[in-house]
Amino acid sequence: MKNVLVTGYRAHELQIFDQKNKAIPYIKKAFRSKIISIIEEGAEWIITPGQYGFDLWASEVIIELREELYPHIKLSMITAFANQEENWKDERKEYYNSIKEQVDFYAEVSKQPYAGPWQFQARDQLLFHKTDGMVLFYDDEAAPSNVKFMKERAVKLYNESNYTLITITADDIQNAMEVDYDDM
């Protein structure tokens, strides 16, 4: 996979309402363990929709990995519409903008503010078209999410064209917590 779509749960779907939540480091740790091998196998671009939650936490990990080990890796944020953060709380806007400033490529599929669900559909179509595979934080047995539609699309593409789907589940997060606990 050269171009990898990375997305997953929104923060509120996990009952996470600020950046101080103790689950975030474990979510990032689980993602880090999956993405390192993908980078080492030849990934060049990590592409995310930039939603508040897993998308931005994963972006943070990519920025850290770029600074620490993999200066060649590129990060792209492609949003569905202009000013997606417009109605967010100030703390979330600042966090979002701090990530956005560090991406290698940023674009909005629709140059207008939110106008309807068609913007998300257009974004998703573009993201799947531009990527070879996906790392998805979604668990069929955990919290419900609109991200299930991304998984369904990835499975369909896998069946049609060998699109790669790698998931992060609640078990992966639990394992990251247990490894951390065992290291104490």
N, C-alpha and C positions, 0 to 999 in steps of 0.2 A: 504494500500500500504506500503510494507516494503522497496522496492527498487524503487526509483522514478527517472525517466529520466527528466532532465531539460535542455531545449534548446530553441532557438528562433532566432530572427533576428541577423544578423551580423551588426556590427556598421555602416558600409558603406551603408547598405540597409536602414538605418534610417537617412542617411546624418549626421552621427556623426563621426567626424574625430579625436577627441582627448578626453581625460578623463575630460576635463573642461566643456564639454557640459552640459547645464543646465537641459536637459531632463533626464540625467542619474539618479539623485537622485529620481526622480518620478518613473522611471522604476523599480528601486530597491525597492522603497516603495510599489509599486503595487505587486511585487513578494513576498516581505516580508509578506504582508497581506494574500496572498494565501498559502504560504508554512508553516506558523506557525500552522494552523489547521491541515495540513497534518502531520507535525511532532508530534503534540499532539495526533493524531489518530494512531500513531505507526510507522511512517517512521523511518527507521534505516540508510539507505544509500541514498544519493543524488548523482546521476551519471550524468556527463556532458561530451560532446565532447570537451569542452575547446576552442571553436572558439572565436575569438576576437569580443566582443559584448555582447549580453545578457548572453551567457554562463559564461563569466568571471564576469560580474556584479552580476549574481545570486550566483556564487561561493563566491564572497565577502560577500554577505548577509549571506550565510550559515556559513562562518567562523565567522562572527560577532555573529550570533545566538548561535553558539557553545560556544563562549567565554562568552556570556551574560546569556543564559538561558538553553541551551540544550547541555551539554557537551557530551552526548551519540551519537549525530548525526555524521555520517561519510560522508566524501566527497571524491568522486572518479572522476578522469579525465581519459577518455579513448579516445585517439585521433586516427585518421584514419591512420596516417603514421608518421614516425620518423621526428623530427625537423620541425613540422608544422609552427613554428614561424621563420624559417630560413630567409625568405625574408621580414620580417616585419621591420618597422622602429624601431630604438633602444628604443624609449619610450614605444612602444607596447611590445617589447621583455621583457623589464624590468618588466612591469606590469604583463605580462603573467607568467614570472618566479617567481614573488613574490607570485602569487596565487598557482602556481604549487608546490612550496616549502611547502605549508600548507595543501595540500590534504593528505588524509589518504592512498590513493591508486592511482597510476598512471601507465598507460600502453598504448602501441601503438599497434593497431591491426596489422599493417604491420610494420615490423622493418626496412624497407627501406624508403628512401625519396619518395616524391610524384612520382607516376608512372602512375596514371590514376584514373578515376572515380570509378573503381571497389573497391578501398580502402575505399571510403566513403560508398559504398554499403555494404561492409563487416563490417565496423564499425557500421552502422545503424542496420544491422541484429543482431549483437552481443548486442547492446544496448537494442533493443526491447526484445531480448531473456532473458536478465538479469534483466528486470524491470517489475513491475506490473502495472505501469501507468506513465503518463507524465504530466509535467507542461510545456506548450508551449506558448511562446510569439509570437503570430501570429494573424493577423487580415485579414480575407478574403477581407475586404473592404479597406484595407490600402496598404502599399507598397508591391509590389510583392517580392517573395523570394523563394529560393529553399526549405525553411522550409515547404512549402506547402506539399511537398512529405512526410515529417515526419507526418504531420497532417493526410494525406490520409492513411498512414500506420497504425497510431494509431486508426483511425476510423474503418479500416478493422479489426484490432485486437479486438476492442471493440465488433464488430458484431460477431466475431468468438469465443471470449473467455472472454468477459467482461473486457478487458484492459481499464484502466481509463484514460480519457483525460480531463485535466483542462487547459483552455486557459486564457491567459492574452491578452486583446485587447486594442485598442486605447482608448476605453471608460474607461477601468480600469486605464490607465495612466492619463486620463483627470480627473477622480474622485480623484486620489491621489493628483493632482495639486489643485483641488478645495478644498479638505480637508485642505491642507496646507494653501491655501489662506484664508479659513474661520477661521483658527486658529490665523491669524495675528491680 
